[in-house]
Amino acid sequence: MSGAPLLTPLAERMRPKSLDEFVGQGHLVGRDKLLGRLIERRSLPSLLLWGPPGTGKTTLARILATLSGAHFVFFSAVLSGVKDIRRIVDEAKELREREGAQTVLFVDEIHRFNKAQQDGFLPHVESGLLILIGATTENPSFNVIAPLLSRCRVLVLSPLAEEELEQVIERALHDQERGLGRWGLILEEAARRHLTRMADGDARVALNCLEIAASLAEPDGEGRPRITLAAVEEALQRRSLRYDKTGEEHYNLISALHKSLRDSDPDGALYWLARMLAAGEEPLYVARRLIRFASEDVGNADPQALALALHGRDAYHTLGSPEGELALAQVAIYLATAPKSNAIYRAYNQVLHDIRETGSLEVPLHIRNAPTRLMKGLGYGQGYQYAHDHEDGLVTQEHLPPELAGRRYYQPTNRGYEAVVKDRLTKWREILRQRAGKDEKG
C-alpha cells in the first residue's frame, strides 16, 4: 500500500476532539442529556465513568474538561503513585491562585488503586480543588471506596452498537488528515460486517484492526487498495463464520437455540449457543434471550430458572469472554433440562388481549386506597377484607373489574413446581367455594 505510515496509532489519531465527533453514549451526551446540560452551565461535578474498554471514557473526560474550561491532568493508576498526587495537588493550587482555573484530574483504571490511595483524593475533591473523573471497567460499587463513591456521579457507558462502530470506521477511512483517507481504501462489505461484529462494541479494537488490515490491502483491478474479509480475518486472527446479526442467519440460529431449549435437548442447545458466540454474536444478547426463555417456556414449573438465567448474565458481565461464556452454557443446559410451562406466557397474553378489548376499566371501590377522609366518604376501600384477619389467610372478594369478574388467566400445568402451585390454587378455591356456600345458607 502506498503512502508513508504515521507513527501515532490510528485509534489515537482518530480520538474525537469534540462532542460533535464523539460517537455513542447518546443517553449521556445526546441533546438535552445530562452531560450536555452540565457543560452548558459550566458546572462539571466529579464523575465515575463505568464501562467496557473502547467506549470513550478517556475521550469523554478530555472533551468535558476542554468544554468546561478546566485544566486536564491524566493520571494512570498503573503508572502513577501517591507522590504524583501531591505534585498534582500543588500544581492545581497554584493554577487556581494564579488563573482562577479548576483542574480536572482524570484517573484511568481507578479501581486499581487501593483504599489508602483512593483516600488521598478525598480532601481535594471535597474542597473543590480537583474535579475527579475516574474511569473503570469494574463495578465501582465494589472497587471504589464509599466516601469517594458518594461524592461522584456514576455514569454507565455502553458498548458501541454496530452502527456506531461503522461510523467510527467510516470516519477513519475517509479522514484525510488524521485517518486513512489519503490512501483511497475500499472496505468490502463482508469485511466491514466481520470487523464491526468482532470489535464487540470496542472502538479501539475496531480501529486497531482496521489499521492492520489496511496494511494488508491489495490493489484491485482499478489499482485501488481493497480491504477484504481475508485481510480483516488476518488482522483479527479469527475466522469469520457465516452469520449476520441482523439477517436471516441470525434469526435461524436464535430460533434453533430457542427450539432446542423448548424441546429439552441440552446437546442441541449447547451447540447452537456455541455457534452464535463463535460467530461473534453479542454474548449479552444471548443472555437476554435465555432470561426471556426462563419466563416464557419454563415459568413456574421451575422458578429457579429465572434466577439462574439472571445470575448467568451477571457472571458473564463480571468475567467477560471467554470465561463468562461458560456461565451462559451452564444456563442453557439448565433451561433445556428444566420442566417446561408456558402458562405465564399464555396468561399474560390473555390479559393484554382483554385490556385491548375492554380499555381502562375502573378499579373496584373496595380495593382502592383511601388515604383521605373525602375518599373514604366516596366509598374507597369500603368492604375490603384484610386477608390476614381471616382463616387460612383467604378471603372471598373479587379483585378484577366487574366486567371481567371470574376470569381465570393463569392455568398452571402439572409439570415441575407448577404442579404444587396448581394443587395449592385448587385447594384454596375449594375452601372459598365451601365458605361462600355456608355464607349463602347462613
C-alpha positions as CSV (number, residue, x, y, z in Angstrom):
1,M,0.0,0.0,0.0
2,S,1.4,3.4,-1.0
3,G,1.8,6.3,1.4
4,A,4.1,6.7,4.4
5,P,2.7,5.3,7.6
6,L,2.0,7.7,10.5
7,L,3.8,6.8,13.8
8,T,0.8,7.5,16.1
9,P,-1.7,4.6,16.1
10,L,-4.8,5.2,14.2
11,A,-7.0,4.9,17.3
12,E,-5.2,7.7,18.9
13,R,-5.2,9.9,15.8
14,M,-8.9,9.5,15.4
15,R,-9.7,10.2,19.1
16,P,-12.7,12.7,19.0
17,K,-11.8,16.2,19.9
18,S,-15.4,17.5,20.4
19,L,-18.8,16.2,21.2
20,D,-19.7,16.6,17.5
21,E,-17.1,13.9,16.7
22,F,-18.0,11.7,19.7
23,V,-19.9,8.5,18.7
24,G,-22.1,6.5,21.1
25,Q,-23.4,7.1,24.6
26,G,-26.4,9.0,23.3
27,H,-28.1,8.6,26.7
28,L,-25.4,10.8,28.2
29,V,-24.3,13.2,25.5
30,G,-27.3,13.5,23.3
31,R,-29.4,16.6,23.0
32,D,-30.8,17.7,26.4
33,K,-29.0,14.9,28.2
34,L,-27.1,15.1,31.5
35,L,-23.6,16.0,30.3
36,G,-24.8,18.5,27.7
37,R,-26.8,20.4,30.3
38,L,-23.8,20.4,32.7
39,I,-21.5,21.7,30.1
40,E,-23.9,24.5,29.2
41,R,-23.9,25.6,32.8
42,R,-20.1,25.1,33.1
43,S,-20.8,23.1,36.2
44,L,-18.9,19.8,36.0
45,P,-19.2,17.5,39.0
46,S,-16.8,14.7,39.9
47,L,-17.7,11.7,37.9
48,L,-17.0,8.0,37.7
49,L,-17.3,6.6,34.1
50,W,-18.0,2.9,34.2
51,G,-18.0,0.9,31.0
52,P,-16.1,-1.7,28.9
53,P,-12.9,-0.8,27.1
54,G,-13.1,1.3,23.9
55,T,-16.4,3.0,24.8
56,G,-14.9,6.6,25.1
57,K,-14.2,7.1,28.8
58,T,-10.9,8.9,28.4
59,T,-12.1,10.8,25.3
60,L,-15.2,11.9,27.1
61,A,-13.2,13.1,30.1
62,R,-10.9,15.2,27.8
63,I,-13.8,16.8,26.0
64,L,-15.6,17.6,29.2
65,A,-12.5,19.3,30.6
66,T,-12.0,21.3,27.5
67,L,-15.6,22.4,27.2
68,S,-15.7,23.3,30.9
69,G,-12.6,25.4,30.6
70,A,-10.7,23.4,33.2
71,H,-7.1,22.2,33.1
72,F,-6.9,18.4,32.3
73,V,-4.5,16.1,34.0
74,F,-4.2,12.4,33.1
75,F,-3.3,10.1,35.9
76,S,-2.8,6.4,35.5
77,A,-3.5,4.0,38.4
78,V,-0.9,1.7,36.8
79,L,1.9,4.1,36.2
80,S,1.4,6.7,39.0
81,G,1.7,6.8,42.7
82,V,1.0,8.9,45.9
83,K,3.9,11.3,45.1
84,D,2.3,12.2,41.8
85,I,-1.0,13.1,43.6
86,R,0.9,15.5,45.9
87,R,2.5,17.2,42.8
88,I,-0.8,17.4,41.0
89,V,-2.5,19.0,44.1
90,D,0.3,21.6,44.4
91,E,0.0,22.5,40.7
92,A,-3.8,22.7,41.0
93,K,-3.5,25.1,43.9
94,E,-1.0,27.3,42.1
95,L,-3.2,27.3,38.9
96,R,-6.3,28.3,40.9
97,E,-4.5,31.1,42.7
98,R,-2.8,32.4,39.5
99,E,-5.5,32.0,36.9
100,G,-8.6,31.1,38.9
101,A,-8.9,27.8,36.8
102,Q,-10.1,24.5,38.0
103,T,-8.3,21.2,37.5
104,V,-9.9,18.0,36.1
105,L,-8.0,15.0,37.3
106,F,-8.7,12.0,35.1
107,V,-7.8,8.8,36.9
108,D,-7.6,5.9,34.5
109,E,-8.4,2.4,35.9
110,I,-9.3,3.9,39.3
111,H,-10.3,0.5,40.5
112,R,-6.6,-0.5,40.6
113,F,-6.0,2.0,43.5
114,N,-6.1,0.6,47.0
115,K,-8.1,2.2,49.8
116,A,-5.3,4.3,51.1
117,Q,-4.5,5.7,47.6
118,Q,-8.2,6.5,47.0
119,D,-8.3,8.2,50.3
120,G,-5.7,10.6,49.0
121,F,-8.1,12.2,46.6
122,L,-10.9,12.8,49.1
123,P,-10.0,16.1,50.8
124,H,-9.2,17.7,47.4
125,V,-12.4,16.5,45.8
126,E,-14.4,17.7,48.9
127,S,-12.7,21.2,48.8
128,G,-13.4,21.5,45.1
129,L,-9.7,21.9,44.3
130,L,-9.9,18.9,42.0
131,I,-12.8,17.7,39.8
132,L,-12.2,13.9,39.8
133,I,-13.2,11.9,36.7
134,G,-12.4,8.3,37.3
135,A,-12.6,5.6,34.6
136,T,-13.2,2.0,35.4
137,T,-14.2,-1.3,33.7
138,E,-15.2,-2.7,37.1
139,N,-18.3,-2.1,39.1
140,P,-17.4,1.0,41.2
141,S,-19.7,-0.3,44.0
142,F,-17.1,-2.9,44.8
143,N,-13.9,-1.2,43.7
144,V,-14.2,2.4,44.8
145,I,-14.3,3.4,48.5
146,A,-17.7,4.5,49.7
147,P,-16.7,8.1,50.7
148,L,-15.3,8.7,47.2
149,L,-18.2,7.0,45.6
150,S,-20.7,9.2,47.4
151,R,-19.0,12.3,46.1
152,C,-19.1,11.3,42.5
153,R,-21.9,10.9,39.9
154,V,-21.6,7.4,38.4
155,L,-22.2,7.3,34.6
156,V,-22.6,4.0,32.8
157,L,-21.1,3.7,29.3
158,S,-22.4,1.0,26.9
159,P,-20.5,-0.9,24.3
160,L,-20.9,0.8,20.9
161,A,-23.6,-0.6,18.6
162,E,-22.5,-2.0,15.3
163,E,-24.0,1.1,13.5
164,E,-21.9,3.3,15.8
165,L,-18.7,1.3,15.1
166,E,-19.5,1.7,11.4
167,Q,-19.5,5.4,11.9
168,V,-16.1,5.3,13.6
169,I,-14.7,3.1,10.8
170,E,-16.1,5.3,8.0
171,R,-14.7,8.4,9.5
172,A,-11.2,6.8,9.8
173,L,-11.4,5.6,6.2
174,H,-12.2,9.0,4.8
175,D,-10.4,11.4,7.1
176,Q,-7.5,12.9,5.0
177,E,-5.6,14.4,7.9
178,R,-5.9,12.0,10.8
179,G,-7.2,8.9,9.2
180,L,-6.6,6.7,6.2
181,G,-8.4,8.9,3.6
182,R,-5.2,9.7,1.6
183,W,-4.9,6.0,0.6
184,G,-8.4,5.7,-1.1
185,L,-9.1,2.4,0.6
186,I,-12.1,0.3,-0.3
187,L,-13.5,-1.8,2.6
188,E,-15.5,-4.8,1.3
189,E,-19.0,-5.2,2.9
190,A,-18.2,-8.7,4.2
191,A,-15.0,-7.3,5.8
192,R,-16.9,-4.4,7.3
193,R,-19.5,-6.7,8.9
194,H,-16.9,-9.0,10.3
195,L,-14.9,-6.1,11.7
196,T,-17.8,-4.4,13.4
197,R,-19.0,-7.8,14.8
198,M,-15.6,-8.9,16.1
199,A,-14.8,-5.5,17.7
200,D,-17.6,-6.3,20.2
201,G,-18.5,-2.7,20.9
202,D,-14.9,-1.5,21.3
203,A,-13.9,1.4,19.0
204,R,-10.2,1.0,19.8
205,V,-10.3,-2.7,18.7
206,A,-12.1,-1.7,15.5
207,L,-9.6,1.0,14.6
208,N,-6.5,-1.1,15.5
209,C,-7.7,-3.9,13.4
210,L,-8.6,-1.6,10.5
211,E,-5.1,-0.2,10.6
212,I,-3.5,-3.6,10.4
213,A,-6.0,-4.7,7.7
214,A,-5.2,-1.6,5.7
215,S,-1.5,-2.5,5.7
216,L,-2.5,-5.9,4.2
217,A,-4.8,-4.4,1.5
218,E,-4.0,-5.4,-2.1
219,P,-4.9,-3.3,-5.2
220,D,-7.9,-4.4,-7.2
221,G,-8.4,-4.3,-11.0
222,E,-8.6,-0.5,-10.9
223,G,-5.5,-0.2,-8.8
224,R,-7.3,0.9,-5.6
225,P,-6.2,-0.8,-2.4
226,R,-9.0,-3.2,-1.2
227,I,-9.5,-4.5,2.3
228,T,-11.0,-8.0,2.0
229,L,-12.6,-10.3,4.5
230,A,-9.4,-12.3,4.5
231,A,-7.4,-9.2,5.4
232,V,-9.7,-8.5,8.4
233,E,-9.6,-12.1,9.5
234,E,-5.8,-12.0,9.3
235,A,-5.7,-8.8,11.3
236,L,-8.1,-10.2,13.9
237,Q,-6.5,-13.7,13.8
238,R,-10.1,-15.0,13.8
239,R,-12.0,-16.7,11.1
240,S,-15.4,-15.5,10.1
241,L,-18.3,-17.9,10.5
242,R,-21.3,-17.5,8.2
243,Y,-23.5,-15.2,10.3
244,D,-25.3,-11.9,10.1
245,K,-26.7,-10.4,13.3
246,T,-29.5,-8.6,11.5
247,G,-30.1,-11.0,8.7
248,E,-31.6,-14.5,8.2
249,E,-28.8,-16.5,9.7
250,H,-29.1,-14.5,13.0
251,Y,-32.8,-15.5,13.3
252,N,-32.1,-19.1,12.1
253,L,-29.6,-19.6,14.9
254,I,-31.5,-18.0,17.7
255,S,-34.6,-20.0,16.6
256,A,-32.5,-23.2,16.7
257,L,-31.3,-22.4,20.2
258,H,-34.8,-21.5,21.4
259,K,-36.4,-24.6,20.0
260,S,-33.6,-26.9,21.3
261,L,-34.2,-25.4,24.8
262,R,-38.0,-25.8,24.5
263,D,-37.7,-29.4,23.3
264,S,-35.4,-30.2,26.3
265,D,-32.4,-31.0,24.2
266,P,-29.3,-29.9,26.0
267,D,-26.9,-31.0,23.3
268,G,-28.6,-29.1,20.6
269,A,-29.0,-26.0,22.8
270,L,-25.3,-26.1,23.7
271,Y,-24.3,-26.4,20.0
272,W,-26.3,-23.5,18.8
273,L,-25.3,-21.4,21.8
274,A,-21.6,-22.0,20.9
275,R,-22.2,-21.4,17.2
276,M,-23.7,-18.0,17.9
277,L,-20.9,-17.0,20.3
278,A,-18.1,-18.3,18.0
279,A,-19.6,-16.3,15.1
280,G,-19.4,-13.1,17.1
281,E,-22.9,-12.7,18.5
282,E,-23.0,-10.3,21.4
283,P,-23.0,-12.6,24.5
284,L,-25.3,-10.3,26.5
285,Y,-27.9,-10.6,23.7
286,V,-27.8,-14.4,24.2
287,A,-28.0,-13.9,27.9
288,R,-31.1,-11.8,27.5
289,R,-32.7,-14.4,25.3
290,L,-32.0,-17.1,27.9
291,I,-33.7,-14.9,30.6
292,R,-36.7,-14.4,28.3
293,F,-36.9,-18.2,27.8
294,A,-36.8,-18.8,31.5
295,S,-40.1,-16.9,32.0
296,E,-41.7,-17.8,28.7
297,D,-41.1,-21.5,28.4
298,V,-40.1,-22.7,31.9
299,G,-42.0,-20.3,34.2
300,N,-43.2,-21.6,37.5
301,A,-42.5,-25.2,36.5
302,D,-39.0,-24.3,37.9
303,P,-39.0,-20.8,39.5
304,Q,-35.2,-21.1,39.9
305,A,-34.7,-21.0,36.2
306,L,-35.2,-17.2,36.0
307,A,-32.8,-16.6,38.9
308,L,-30.1,-18.8,37.3
309,A,-30.5,-17.0,34.0
310,L,-30.0,-13.7,35.7
311,H,-27.0,-15.0,37.6
312,G,-25.6,-16.2,34.3
313,R,-25.9,-12.8,32.7
314,D,-24.2,-11.2,35.8
315,A,-21.5,-13.8,35.7
316,Y,-20.7,-13.0,32.1
317,H,-20.8,-9.3,32.8
318,T,-18.2,-9.8,35.5
319,L,-15.9,-12.2,33.7
320,G,-16.3,-11.3,30.0
321,S,-15.1,-13.6,27.2
322,P,-14.1,-16.3,27.1
323,E,-14.5,-17.2,30.8
324,G,-18.0,-15.9,31.1
325,E,-19.3,-17.9,28.2
326,L,-19.2,-21.0,30.3
327,A,-21.8,-19.4,32.6
328,L,-24.1,-19.0,29.6
329,A,-23.5,-22.6,28.7
330,Q,-24.5,-23.6,32.2
331,V,-27.7,-21.7,32.0
332,A,-28.6,-23.1,28.6
333,I,-28.2,-26.7,29.8
334,Y,-30.2,-26.0,33.0
335,L,-33.0,-24.5,30.9
336,A,-33.0,-27.4,28.5
337,T,-33.3,-29.9,31.3
338,A,-35.8,-28.0,33.4
339,P,-39.6,-28.8,33.3
340,K,-41.4,-26.6,30.9
341,S,-44.5,-24.5,31.2
342,N,-45.8,-21.5,29.1
343,A,-48.7,-20.9,31.4
344,I,-47.4,-17.5,32.5
345,Y,-46.8,-16.5,28.8
346,R,-50.4,-17.6,27.9
347,A,-51.9,-15.9,30.9
348,Y,-50.1,-12.6,30.2
349,N,-51.1,-12.5,26.6
350,Q,-54.7,-13.2,27.5
351,V,-54.6,-10.3,30.0
352,L,-53.2,-8.0,27.3
353,H,-56.0,-9.1,24.9
354,D,-58.7,-8.3,27.4
355,I,-57.1,-4.9,28.2
356,R,-57.1,-4.0,24.5
357,E,-60.8,-5.2,24.2
358,T,-62.1,-3.5,27.4
359,G,-59.9,-0.4,27.8
360,S,-59.4,1.3,31.1
361,L,-61.8,-0.4,33.5
362,E,-62.3,1.2,36.9
363,V,-60.6,-0.3,39.9
364,P,-63.3,-1.8,42.2
365,L,-64.0,0.6,45.1
366,H,-63.3,-2.0,47.8
367,I,-59.7,-2.4,46.8
368,R,-58.9,1.2,46.2
369,N,-56.6,3.1,48.5
370,A,-58.3,5.6,50.8
371,P,-55.7,8.0,52.3
372,T,-58.1,10.9,52.8
373,R,-61.5,11.5,54.5
374,L,-63.1,12.5,51.2
375,M,-62.0,9.3,49.5
376,K,-63.3,7.2,52.4
377,G,-66.6,9.1,52.2
378,L,-66.8,8.2,48.5
379,G,-66.6,4.5,49.4
380,Y,-62.9,3.9,48.7
381,G,-61.8,0.8,50.5
382,Q,-65.3,0.1,51.9
383,G,-65.9,-3.6,52.4
384,Y,-62.3,-4.6,51.9
385,Q,-61.4,-7.8,53.7
386,Y,-57.9,-8.0,55.2
387,A,-56.6,-11.5,54.3
388,H,-54.5,-11.9,57.5
389,D,-57.6,-11.5,59.6
390,H,-59.3,-14.5,58.0
391,E,-58.9,-18.2,58.4
392,D,-56.2,-19.7,56.1
393,G,-55.4,-16.1,55.0
394,L,-58.2,-16.4,52.4
395,V,-61.0,-14.0,51.5
396,T,-64.0,-14.2,49.2
397,Q,-63.6,-11.0,47.4
398,E,-63.2,-10.1,43.7
399,H,-60.1,-8.3,42.5
400,L,-60.9,-7.9,38.9
401,P,-63.2,-5.2,37.5
402,P,-66.8,-6.3,37.4
403,E,-66.7,-6.6,33.6
404,L,-64.0,-9.3,34.0
405,A,-65.2,-10.9,37.2
406,G,-64.4,-14.6,37.5
407,R,-61.8,-14.7,34.7
408,R,-59.0,-17.3,35.2
409,Y,-56.0,-16.2,33.3
410,Y,-53.3,-18.4,34.9
411,Q,-53.8,-22.1,34.3
412,P,-50.8,-23.9,35.8
413,T,-49.7,-27.2,34.4
414,N,-48.9,-30.5,36.1
415,R,-45.2,-30.2,35.4
416,G,-42.4,-29.4,37.9
417,Y,-43.1,-27.0,40.8
418,E,-46.1,-25.7,38.9
419,A,-47.9,-28.9,39.9
420,V,-47.5,-27.7,43.5
421,V,-48.9,-24.3,42.6
422,K,-51.9,-25.9,40.8
423,D,-52.7,-28.1,43.7
424,R,-52.5,-25.1,46.1
425,L,-54.8,-23.0,44.0
426,T,-57.3,-25.8,43.6
427,K,-57.4,-26.3,47.4
428,W,-57.8,-22.6,48.1
429,R,-60.6,-22.2,45.6
430,E,-62.4,-25.2,47.1
431,I,-62.1,-23.7,50.6
432,L,-63.5,-20.4,49.3
433,R,-66.3,-22.2,47.4
434,Q,-67.3,-24.0,50.5
435,R,-67.1,-20.9,52.6
436,A,-69.3,-19.0,50.1
437,G,-71.8,-21.8,50.2
438,K,-72.0,-21.6,54.0
439,D,-72.4,-17.8,53.9
440,E,-75.4,-18.2,51.4
441,K,-77.1,-20.7,53.7
442,G,-76.4,-18.6,56.8
